[in-house]
Amino acid sequence: MPKIRAATLVEHRRLQRDALLAAARELLAEGGMEALTFPNLAARTGLARSSVYEYFKSRAGVVEELCAVDFPAWAVDVAEAVAAQPTPVARVEAYVRAQLTLAGDPRHRAIAAISAMELDDAARERIRAAHGQLAGPIVTALTELGHPSPALAASLLQGTVEAAAKRLELGDAVEEPDVVIDAAVALVLDGVSGSSRA
C-alpha cells in the first residue's frame, strides 16, 4: 500500500509540474516574460503561490525547465524537416522554413525568452549544448555545399532566423508571415545581392 501511495504522489507531482509548464507556455505566448510571474502561474493552475515555489525557485528556473523539455522536441521537428530534403540547398531552406513555421508555437516563446533572462553560467551552458543539437543538420548541409567555415556560417544563418522570428512576433501589421519567411529564405540562399541560385 505505501508503494502505491508513493507512486500516486510522484504522478501527482509530475502532473502539477506539467501543468505549471503548460501555464508558463501560455503566459509567455500571451504576454512575454513580463507575464511569467509566480502569481500568474499560481492563478493559471489553481495552485497557491507557495506551492509554485516547491517546483521552481525562480522564473529563470521555469524558463530553463521549459527549454530542457521543449527544445529537444523542437529540434527533432526541425531535424526531420531537414532530413526529408534530397539536396543540401533544399535542407538549408527547410532548416529556415521549419524554424520560422514553428516560431508561433508556444514552445518557441520559451526558447526565445532566454535572451531576456539572467541565467547563471551553468544554465546558459546547458542551453548552448541543446542549441548545438539544432545546429548539427545545418552544419552538415553547409559542409556538403563546400562552405569553408560551416560552423561559423551556421551561426550567422541562425542569427538571420532569429531576426526573422522577432519580425514575425510583430504580427501581420508589419508583414504577412509568408513574406517574412520567404525573405529570410532568400537572404540565406541568395545573400543580400539577390542573385539567383545556381
MDAnalysis code that builds the backbone (N, CA, C; Angstrom):
import MDAnalysis as mda
import numpy as np

u = mda.Universe.empty(594, n_residues=198, atom_resindex=np.repeat(np.arange(198), 3), trajectory=True)
u.add_TopologyAttr("name", ["N", "CA", "C"] * 198)
u.add_TopologyAttr("resid", np.arange(1, 199))
u.add_TopologyAttr("resname", ["MET", "PRO", "LYS", "ILE", "ARG", "ALA", "ALA", "THR", "LEU", "VAL", "GLU", "HIS", "ARG", "ARG", "LEU", "GLN", "ARG", "ASP", "ALA", "LEU", "LEU", "ALA", "ALA", "ALA", "ARG", "GLU", "LEU", "LEU", "ALA", "GLU", "GLY", "GLY", "MET", "GLU", "ALA", "LEU", "THR", "PHE", "PRO", "ASN", "LEU", "ALA", "ALA", "ARG", "THR", "GLY", "LEU", "ALA", "ARG", "SER", "SER", "VAL", "TYR", "GLU", "TYR", "PHE", "LYS", "SER", "ARG", "ALA", "GLY", "VAL", "VAL", "GLU", "GLU", "LEU", "CYS", "ALA", "VAL", "ASP", "PHE", "PRO", "ALA", "TRP", "ALA", "VAL", "ASP", "VAL", "ALA", "GLU", "ALA", "VAL", "ALA", "ALA", "GLN", "PRO", "THR", "PRO", "VAL", "ALA", "ARG", "VAL", "GLU", "ALA", "TYR", "VAL", "ARG", "ALA", "GLN", "LEU", "THR", "LEU", "ALA", "GLY", "ASP", "PRO", "ARG", "HIS", "ARG", "ALA", "ILE", "ALA", "ALA", "ILE", "SER", "ALA", "MET", "GLU", "LEU", "ASP", "ASP", "ALA", "ALA", "ARG", "GLU", "ARG", "ILE", "ARG", "ALA", "ALA", "HIS", "GLY", "GLN", "LEU", "ALA", "GLY", "PRO", "ILE", "VAL", "THR", "ALA", "LEU", "THR", "GLU", "LEU", "GLY", "HIS", "PRO", "SER", "PRO", "ALA", "LEU", "ALA", "ALA", "SER", "LEU", "LEU", "GLN", "GLY", "THR", "VAL", "GLU", "ALA", "ALA", "ALA", "LYS", "ARG", "LEU", "GLU", "LEU", "GLY", "ASP", "ALA", "VAL", "GLU", "GLU", "PRO", "ASP", "VAL", "VAL", "ILE", "ASP", "ALA", "ALA", "VAL", "ALA", "LEU", "VAL", "LEU", "ASP", "GLY", "VAL", "SER", "GLY", "SER", "SER", "ARG", "ALA"])
u.atoms.positions = np.array([
    [0.806, -1.219, 0.000],
    [0.000, 0.000, 0.000],
    [0.842, 1.274, 0.000],
    [1.903, 1.365, 0.856],
    [2.722, 2.586, 0.829],
    [3.344, 2.846, -0.540],
    [3.723, 1.759, -1.278],
    [4.316, 1.944, -2.606],
    [3.304, 2.558, -3.568],
    [2.042, 2.153, -3.440],
    [1.000, 2.707, -4.301],
    [0.841, 4.190, -4.010],
    [0.839, 4.556, -2.713],
    [0.718, 5.961, -2.347],
    [1.907, 6.762, -2.875],
    [3.101, 6.205, -2.767],
    [4.297, 6.892, -3.246],
    [4.219, 7.104, -4.756],
    [3.772, 6.074, -5.481],
    [3.633, 6.191, -6.929],
    [2.596, 7.246, -7.279],
    [1.501, 7.278, -6.530],
    [0.451, 8.265, -6.770],
    [0.974, 9.679, -6.513],
    [1.765, 9.840, -5.461],
    [2.337, 11.150, -5.144],
    [3.302, 11.607, -6.241],
    [4.132, 10.684, -6.708],
    [5.074, 11.015, -7.785],
    [4.306, 11.435, -9.038],
    [3.264, 10.691, -9.373],
    [2.452, 11.023, -10.547],
    [1.766, 12.376, -10.364],
    [1.269, 12.631, -9.149],
    [0.612, 13.909, -8.863],
    [1.588, 15.064, -9.052],
    [2.811, 14.914, -8.543],
    [3.815, 15.972, -8.676],
    [4.193, 16.176, -10.153],
    [4.275, 15.088, -10.904],
    [4.587, 15.213, -12.329],
    [3.484, 15.978, -13.057],
    [2.243, 15.649, -12.738],
    [1.112, 16.335, -13.371],
    [1.082, 17.818, -13.011],
    [1.401, 18.116, -11.744],
    [1.425, 19.519, -11.314],
    [2.530, 20.282, -12.039],
    [3.701, 19.647, -12.152],
    [4.821, 20.286, -12.849],
    [4.464, 20.513, -14.318],
    [3.850, 19.511, -14.951],
    [3.427, 19.660, -16.346],
    [2.417, 20.796, -16.498],
    [1.503, 20.910, -15.525],
    [0.502, 21.983, -15.565],
    [1.176, 23.347, -15.442],
    [2.173, 23.441, -14.576],
    [2.902, 24.701, -14.424],
    [3.652, 25.060, -15.707],
    [4.262, 24.069, -16.338],
    [4.974, 24.333, -17.589],
    [4.008, 24.743, -18.700],
    [2.857, 24.094, -18.754],
    [1.846, 24.468, -19.752],
    [1.372, 25.897, -19.516],
    [1.156, 26.247, -18.254],
    [0.740, 27.617, -17.925],
    [1.828, 28.617, -18.291],
    [3.084, 28.237, -18.049],
    [4.202, 29.124, -18.396],
    [4.244, 29.369, -19.904],
    [4.021, 28.318, -20.693],
    [3.999, 28.483, -22.154],
    [2.899, 29.467, -22.565],
    [1.728, 29.299, -21.972],
    [0.603, 30.178, -22.303],
    [0.917, 31.621, -21.940],
    [1.466, 31.816, -20.743],
    [1.786, 33.171, -20.295],
    [2.826, 33.825, -21.197],
    [3.852, 33.049, -21.567],
    [4.880, 33.578, -22.462],
    [4.294, 33.944, -23.820],
    [3.399, 33.093, -24.330],
    [2.780, 33.347, -25.631],
    [1.877, 34.574, -25.584],
    [1.227, 34.782, -24.448],
    [0.268, 35.879, -24.324],
    [0.927, 37.217, -24.001],
    [1.953, 37.184, -23.150],
    [2.494, 38.460, -22.688],
    [3.993, 38.522, -22.524],
    [4.707, 37.522, -23.028],
    [6.163, 37.532, -22.907],
    [6.628, 37.353, -21.467],
    [7.891, 37.713, -21.233],
    [8.481, 37.485, -19.924],
    [7.782, 38.270, -18.822],
    [7.212, 39.423, -19.160],
    [6.523, 40.218, -18.138],
    [5.346, 39.449, -17.536],
    [4.727, 38.601, -18.344],
    [3.564, 37.849, -17.871],
    [3.943, 36.617, -17.061],
    [5.196, 36.182, -17.190],
    [5.619, 34.960, -16.500],
    [6.034, 35.294, -15.070],
    [5.046, 35.354, -14.204],
    [5.292, 35.607, -12.783],
    [4.718, 34.455, -11.970],
    [5.222, 34.284, -10.769],
    [4.702, 33.205, -9.923],
    [3.239, 33.428, -9.537],
    [2.803, 34.661, -9.252],
    [1.367, 34.850, -9.007],
    [0.514, 34.447, -10.210],
    [0.989, 34.778, -11.425],
    [0.235, 34.382, -12.622],
    [0.230, 32.871, -12.811],
    [1.368, 32.229, -12.541],
    [1.420, 30.766, -12.627],
    [0.460, 30.135, -11.625],
    [0.443, 30.680, -10.426],
    [-0.448, 30.149, -9.397],
    [-1.908, 30.321, -9.811],
    [-2.241, 31.510, -10.295],
    [-3.622, 31.766, -10.712],
    [-4.030, 30.878, -11.873],
    [-3.129, 30.683, -12.829],
    [-3.440, 29.907, -14.021],
    [-3.648, 28.429, -13.699],
    [-2.932, 27.926, -12.685],
    [-3.001, 26.493, -12.364],
    [-3.888, 26.187, -11.164],
    [-4.303, 27.222, -10.444],
    [-5.112, 26.987, -9.246],
    [-4.293, 26.582, -8.036],
    [-2.976, 26.714, -8.129],
    [-2.105, 26.388, -7.001],
    [-1.866, 27.628, -6.150],
    [-1.507, 27.402, -4.908],
    [-1.071, 28.507, -4.063],
    [0.300, 28.968, -4.547],
    [0.593, 30.247, -4.376],
    [1.891, 30.761, -4.819],
    [3.025, 30.002, -4.137],
    [2.854, 29.672, -2.874],
    [3.897, 28.925, -2.152],
    [4.123, 27.556, -2.776],
    [3.074, 26.981, -3.345],
    [3.220, 25.675, -3.991],
    [4.054, 25.771, -5.259],
    [3.950, 26.895, -5.972],
    [4.755, 27.084, -7.176],
    [6.235, 27.032, -6.815],
    [6.580, 27.629, -5.660],
    [7.980, 27.644, -5.226],
    [8.494, 26.249, -4.863],
    [7.603, 25.310, -4.633],
    [8.035, 23.930, -4.382],
    [8.595, 23.290, -5.650],
    [8.155, 23.789, -6.801],
    [8.599, 23.230, -8.077],
    [9.718, 24.045, -8.715],
    [9.655, 25.347, -8.560],
    [10.641, 26.230, -9.184],
    [11.057, 27.308, -8.198],
    [12.336, 27.620, -8.205],
    [12.862, 28.637, -7.285],
    [12.827, 30.034, -7.879],
    [12.751, 30.121, -9.227],
    [12.799, 31.427, -9.887],
    [12.188, 31.327, -11.277],
    [11.960, 32.480, -11.883],
    [11.489, 32.499, -13.272],
    [12.530, 31.878, -14.187],
    [13.801, 32.136, -13.897],
    [14.865, 31.540, -14.703],
    [14.770, 30.019, -14.659],
    [14.426, 29.479, -13.498],
    [14.263, 28.034, -13.371],
    [13.130, 27.506, -14.233],
    [12.055, 28.270, -14.318],
    [10.919, 27.876, -15.167],
    [11.347, 27.858, -16.625],
    [12.019, 28.926, -17.066],
    [12.451, 29.014, -18.465],
    [13.445, 27.910, -18.788],
    [14.375, 27.675, -17.863],
    [15.364, 26.620, -18.098],
    [14.683, 25.259, -18.240],
    [13.695, 24.980, -17.387],
    [12.976, 23.705, -17.476],
    [12.194, 23.609, -18.781],
    [11.570, 24.705, -19.188],
    [10.854, 24.702, -20.470],
    [11.799, 24.375, -21.614],
    [12.978, 24.970, -21.580],
    [13.944, 24.700, -22.634],
    [14.409, 23.252, -22.608],
    [14.615, 22.724, -21.397],
    [15.052, 21.334, -21.273],
    [14.006, 20.380, -21.824],
    [12.731, 20.733, -21.668],
    [11.639, 19.877, -22.137],
    [11.326, 20.123, -23.605],
    [11.237, 21.408, -23.976],
    [10.719, 21.758, -25.295],
    [11.769, 21.809, -26.396],
    [12.984, 22.227, -26.048],
    [13.992, 22.401, -27.090],
    [14.287, 21.099, -27.831],
    [14.475, 19.973, -27.125],
    [14.738, 18.733, -27.864],
    [13.611, 18.364, -28.834],
    [12.366, 18.544, -28.395],
    [11.235, 18.211, -29.276],
    [11.204, 19.146, -30.478],
    [11.478, 20.407, -30.232],
    [11.502, 21.399, -31.301],
    [12.642, 21.082, -32.272],
    [13.797, 20.711, -31.728],
    [14.948, 20.365, -32.563],
    [14.658, 19.140, -33.423],
    [13.936, 18.173, -32.880],
    [13.566, 16.976, -33.647],
    [12.676, 17.364, -34.819],
    [11.711, 18.251, -34.576],
    [10.826, 18.701, -35.657],
    [11.639, 19.319, -36.798],
    [12.600, 20.181, -36.429],
    [13.431, 20.842, -37.440],
    [14.311, 19.812, -38.148],
    [14.938, 18.934, -37.377],
    [15.834, 17.920, -37.959],
    [15.085, 17.021, -38.931],
    [13.851, 16.651, -38.603],
    [13.060, 15.798, -39.500],
    [12.728, 16.526, -40.798],
    [12.399, 17.819, -40.681],
    [12.097, 18.606, -41.887],
    [13.331, 18.697, -42.780],
    [14.494, 18.876, -42.162],
    [15.747, 18.973, -42.918],
    [16.088, 17.635, -43.561],
    [15.988, 16.561, -42.794],
    [16.370, 15.230, -43.288],
    [15.498, 14.766, -44.446],
    [14.285, 15.294, -44.536],
    [13.367, 14.862, -45.602],
    [13.737, 15.429, -46.964],
    [14.695, 16.365, -46.999],
    [15.037, 17.022, -48.268],
    [16.193, 16.313, -48.968],
    [16.171, 16.278, -50.309],
    [17.151, 15.487, -51.062],
    [18.504, 16.164, -51.323],
    [18.553, 17.506, -51.236],
    [19.805, 18.195, -51.580],
    [20.226, 19.115, -50.432],
    [21.515, 19.476, -50.372],
    [21.969, 20.396, -49.325],
    [21.250, 21.749, -49.355],
    [21.028, 22.305, -50.546],
    [20.336, 23.589, -50.641],
    [18.910, 23.460, -50.114],
    [18.229, 22.387, -50.489],
    [16.868, 22.170, -50.004],
    [16.855, 21.972, -48.492],
    [17.914, 21.362, -47.944],
    [17.987, 21.165, -46.490],
    [18.194, 22.495, -45.769],
    [19.004, 23.372, -46.358],
    [19.186, 24.703, -45.756],
    [17.853, 25.449, -45.756],
    [17.148, 25.414, -46.874],
    [15.843, 26.082, -46.945],
    [14.873, 25.490, -45.928],
    [14.854, 24.166, -45.827],
    [13.945, 23.517, -44.880],
    [14.272, 23.901, -43.442],
    [15.554, 24.063, -43.158],
    [16.001, 24.465, -41.822],
    [15.415, 25.826, -41.445],
    [15.488, 26.767, -42.381],
    [14.956, 28.104, -42.128],
    [13.436, 28.061, -42.016],
    [12.792, 27.432, -42.996],
    [11.329, 27.403, -43.008],
    [10.744, 26.675, -41.795],
    [11.347, 25.561, -41.429],
    [10.816, 24.796, -40.286],
    [10.883, 25.620, -39.010],
    [12.009, 26.286, -38.776],
    [12.122, 27.086, -37.556],
    [11.128, 28.235, -37.537],
    [10.985, 28.913, -38.672],
    [10.088, 30.067, -38.692],
    [8.624, 29.647, -38.667],
    [8.323, 28.490, -39.214],
    [6.958, 27.978, -39.107],
    [6.630, 27.649, -37.657],
    [7.633, 27.136, -36.934],
    [7.446, 26.796, -35.524],
    [7.516, 28.015, -34.605],
    [7.894, 29.173, -35.152],
    [8.099, 30.356, -34.314],
    [6.834, 30.775, -33.575],
    [5.682, 30.455, -34.120],
    [4.433, 30.793, -33.435],
    [4.032, 29.797, -32.369],
    [4.744, 28.685, -32.297],
    [4.464, 27.653, -31.305],
    [4.829, 28.184, -29.917],
    [3.981, 27.942, -28.903],
    [4.316, 28.398, -27.544],
    [5.658, 27.885, -27.047],
    [6.101, 26.715, -27.546],
    [7.415, 26.215, -27.142],
    [8.515, 27.188, -27.556],
    [8.335, 27.812, -28.715],
    [9.342, 28.752, -29.201],
    [9.430, 29.978, -28.309],
    [8.303, 30.412, -27.778],
    [8.307, 31.595, -26.909],
    [9.213, 31.378, -25.711],
    [9.169, 30.169, -25.164],
    [10.021, 29.879, -24.007],
    [11.483, 29.936, -24.406],
    [11.798, 29.381, -25.552],
    [13.183, 29.377, -26.015],
    [13.645, 30.798, -26.317],
    [12.782, 31.583, -26.970],
    [13.131, 32.963, -27.292],
    [13.306, 33.806, -26.034],
    [12.622, 33.422, -24.966],
    [12.683, 34.200, -23.727],
    [14.049, 34.144, -23.070],
    [14.876, 33.185, -23.450],
    [16.189, 33.043, -22.828],
    [16.987, 34.324, -22.941],
    [16.910, 34.969, -24.083],
    [17.726, 36.161, -24.299],
    [17.364, 37.282, -23.332],
    [16.158, 37.232, -22.797],
    [15.731, 38.278, -21.868],
    [16.009, 37.905, -20.413],
    [16.502, 36.703, -20.192],
    [16.677, 36.216, -18.824],
    [18.113, 36.366, -18.353],
    [18.248, 36.521, -17.053],
    [19.561, 36.488, -16.428],
    [19.752, 35.096, -15.850],
    [20.395, 34.224, -16.626],
    [20.613, 32.848, -16.195],
    [22.057, 32.684, -15.754],
    [22.267, 31.728, -14.853],
    [23.641, 31.504, -14.410],
    [24.426, 30.788, -15.512],
    [25.747, 30.728, -15.341],
    [26.616, 30.177, -16.381],
    [26.289, 28.721, -16.691],
    [25.978, 27.931, -15.655],
    [25.656, 26.512, -15.864],
    [24.398, 26.367, -16.717],
    [23.399, 27.200, -16.447],
    [22.150, 27.137, -17.218],
    [22.400, 27.528, -18.669],
    [23.184, 28.590, -18.860],
    [23.480, 29.012, -20.232],
    [24.254, 27.934, -20.991],
    [25.138, 27.238, -20.301],
    [25.914, 26.179, -20.947],
    [25.009, 25.026, -21.379],
    [24.047, 24.662, -20.529],
    [23.104, 23.594, -20.894],
    [22.280, 24.006, -22.107],
    [21.882, 25.260, -22.140],
    [21.079, 25.743, -23.258],
    [21.914, 25.803, -24.537],
    [23.193, 26.225, -24.419],
    [24.079, 26.228, -25.593],
    [24.260, 24.816, -26.143],
    [24.390, 23.847, -25.231],
    [24.553, 22.455, -25.668],
    [23.307, 21.980, -26.411],
    [22.145, 22.350, -25.887],
    [20.897, 21.969, -26.558],
    [20.801, 22.633, -27.922],
    [21.250, 23.885, -28.008],
    [21.207, 24.592, -29.287],
    [22.129, 23.928, -30.301],
    [23.228, 23.345, -29.825],
    [24.142, 22.641, -30.707],
    [23.470, 21.493, -31.431],
    [22.491, 20.863, -30.778],
    [21.744, 19.774, -31.414],
    [21.006, 20.295, -32.644],
    [20.469, 21.490, -32.527],
    [19.712, 22.080, -33.636],
    [20.634, 22.460, -34.784],
    [21.840, 22.899, -34.458],
    [22.766, 23.370, -35.494],
    [23.390, 22.232, -36.291],
    [23.430, 21.032, -35.725],
    [24.092, 19.906, -36.382],
    [23.696, 19.691, -37.828],
    [22.397, 19.569, -38.127],
    [21.994, 19.300, -39.518],
    [22.396, 20.400, -40.498],
    [22.367, 21.656, -40.032],
    [22.693, 22.733, -40.965],
    [24.198, 22.804, -41.200],
    [24.997, 22.497, -40.185],
    [26.450, 22.453, -40.379],
    [26.791, 21.380, -41.407],
    [26.125, 20.236, -41.309],
    [26.351, 19.151, -42.273],
    [25.993, 19.598, -43.693],
    [24.845, 20.251, -43.851],
    [24.427, 20.706, -45.181],
    [25.405, 21.727, -45.741],
    [25.867, 22.637, -44.898],
    [26.817, 23.652, -45.363],
    [28.160, 23.028, -45.718],
    [28.547, 21.994, -44.978],
    [29.777, 21.264, -45.304],
    [29.641, 20.602, -46.673],
    [28.485, 19.990, -46.926],
    [28.240, 19.347, -48.217],
    [28.262, 20.358, -49.360],
    [27.861, 21.598, -49.052],
    [27.878, 22.646, -50.081],
    [29.283, 23.209, -50.295],
    [30.245, 22.763, -49.484],
    [31.621, 23.196, -49.645],
    [31.957, 24.500, -48.957],
    [31.129, 24.926, -47.994],
    [31.425, 26.169, -47.293],
    [32.717, 26.011, -46.499],
    [33.634, 27.003, -46.572],
    [34.917, 26.855, -45.882],
    [34.822, 26.925, -44.357],
    [33.769, 27.553, -43.826],
    [33.588, 27.668, -42.370],
    [32.135, 27.354, -42.024],
    [31.742, 26.081, -42.123],
    [30.327, 25.748, -41.950],
    [29.766, 26.079, -40.565],
    [30.561, 25.926, -39.509],
    [30.055, 26.221, -38.169],
    [29.785, 27.714, -38.011],
    [30.709, 28.536, -38.514],
    [30.504, 29.990, -38.468],
    [29.295, 30.378, -39.308],
    [29.206, 29.826, -40.510],
    [28.073, 30.144, -41.385],
    [26.756, 29.729, -40.741],
    [26.747, 28.579, -40.063],
    [25.528, 28.119, -39.396],
    [25.119, 29.088, -38.304],
    [26.101, 29.608, -37.569],
    [25.812, 30.566, -36.505],
    [25.225, 31.854, -37.071],
    [25.794, 32.335, -38.160],
    [25.287, 33.552, -38.792],
    [23.905, 33.318, -39.408],
    [23.730, 32.153, -40.008],
    [22.435, 31.790, -40.571],
    [21.375, 31.765, -39.472],
    [21.741, 31.211, -38.314],
    [20.807, 31.157, -37.199],
    [20.434, 32.561, -36.729],
    [21.383, 33.493, -36.815],
    [21.075, 34.876, -36.473],
    [20.003, 35.451, -37.385],
    [20.053, 35.093, -38.665],
    [19.023, 35.533, -39.604],
    [17.670, 34.948, -39.222],
    [17.669, 33.675, -38.860],
    [16.416, 33.016, -38.450],
    [15.841, 33.703, -37.213],
    [16.696, 33.997, -36.251],
    [16.226, 34.634, -35.016],
    [15.685, 36.035, -35.278],
    [16.347, 36.773, -36.172],
    [15.847, 38.104, -36.531],
    [14.486, 38.000, -37.212],
    [14.334, 37.012, -38.090],
    [13.044, 36.817, -38.760],
    [11.965, 36.411, -37.756],
    [12.334, 35.580, -36.787],
    [11.364, 35.173, -35.768],
    [10.892, 36.383, -34.965],
    [11.791, 37.288, -34.653],
    [11.406, 38.513, -33.934],
    [10.483, 39.361, -34.797],
    [10.769, 39.395, -36.087],
    [9.907, 40.158, -37.004],
    [8.507, 39.548, -37.033],
    [8.438, 38.218, -37.020],
    [7.140, 37.539, -37.012],
    [6.347, 37.871, -35.750],
    [7.061, 38.076, -34.644],
    [6.377, 38.399, -33.387],
    [5.671, 39.749, -33.454],
    [6.086, 40.617, -34.390],
    [5.438, 41.915, -34.535],
    [4.031, 41.773, -35.110],
    [3.775, 40.636, -35.742],
    [2.438, 40.368, -36.251],
    [2.210, 40.858, -37.666],
    [0.989, 40.599, -38.143],
    [0.621, 40.909, -39.527],
    [0.576, 42.405, -39.818],
    [0.635, 43.240, -38.780],
    [0.589, 44.679, -39.006],
    [1.806, 45.147, -39.803],
    [2.900, 44.399, -39.723],
    [4.106, 44.773, -40.467],
    [4.136, 44.039, -41.807],
    [4.271, 42.731, -41.779],
    [4.225, 41.905, -42.999],
    [3.504, 40.604, -42.679],
    [2.967, 39.991, -43.709],
    [2.376, 38.666, -43.549],
    [3.486, 37.667, -43.213],
    [3.201, 36.635, -42.433],
    [4.236, 35.660, -42.072],
    [4.961, 35.060, -43.275],
    [4.223, 34.736, -44.337],
    [4.857, 34.141, -45.519],
    [5.881, 35.077, -46.153],
    [5.612, 36.376, -46.094],
    [6.543, 37.359, -46.660],
    [7.848, 37.346, -45.880],
    [7.745, 37.298, -44.552],
    [8.938, 37.279, -43.698],
    [9.736, 35.996, -43.929],
    [9.025, 34.872, -43.970],
    [9.701, 33.582, -44.144],
    [10.390, 33.517, -45.506],
    [9.686, 33.939, -46.557],
    [10.287, 33.923, -47.893],
    [11.501, 34.845, -47.970],
    [11.419, 36.003, -47.304],
    [12.545, 36.941, -47.323],
    [13.745, 36.354, -46.593],
    [13.509, 35.661, -45.479],
    [14.603, 35.041, -44.736],
    [15.258, 33.941, -45.559],
    [14.454, 33.133, -46.230],
    [14.994, 32.073, -47.085],
    [15.824, 32.680, -48.207],
    [15.301, 33.725, -48.857],
    [16.026, 34.363, -49.954],
    [17.349, 34.945, -49.469],
    [17.344, 35.567, -48.299],
    [18.569, 36.159, -47.768],
    [19.612, 35.086, -47.491],
    [19.171, 33.981, -46.912],
    [20.093, 32.890, -46.583],
    [20.646, 32.234, -47.847],
    [19.791, 31.987, -48.813],
    [20.226, 31.257, -50.003],
    [20.888, 32.148, -51.051],
    [20.434, 33.393, -51.162],
    [20.945, 34.269, -52.216],
    [21.888, 35.349, -51.705],
    [21.837, 35.637, -50.424],
    [22.630, 36.746, -49.888],
    [21.969, 38.072, -50.222],
    [22.599, 39.138, -49.809],
    [21.982, 40.452, -49.998],
    [21.960, 40.899, -51.455],
    [22.754, 40.248, -52.311],
    [22.753, 40.641, -53.714],
    [21.479, 40.225, -54.421],
    [20.810, 39.182, -53.876],
    [19.606, 38.700, -54.522],
    [19.870, 37.942, -55.800],
    [21.132, 37.534, -55.997],
    [21.459, 36.800, -57.218],
    [20.763, 35.450, -57.210],
    [20.461, 34.920, -58.375],
    [19.742, 33.661, -58.453],
    [20.650, 32.511, -58.078],
    [20.030, 31.484, -57.484],
    [20.785, 30.295, -57.078],
    [21.121, 29.445, -58.300],
    [22.330, 28.917, -58.314],
    [22.725, 28.057, -59.427],
    [22.335, 26.632, -59.135],
])
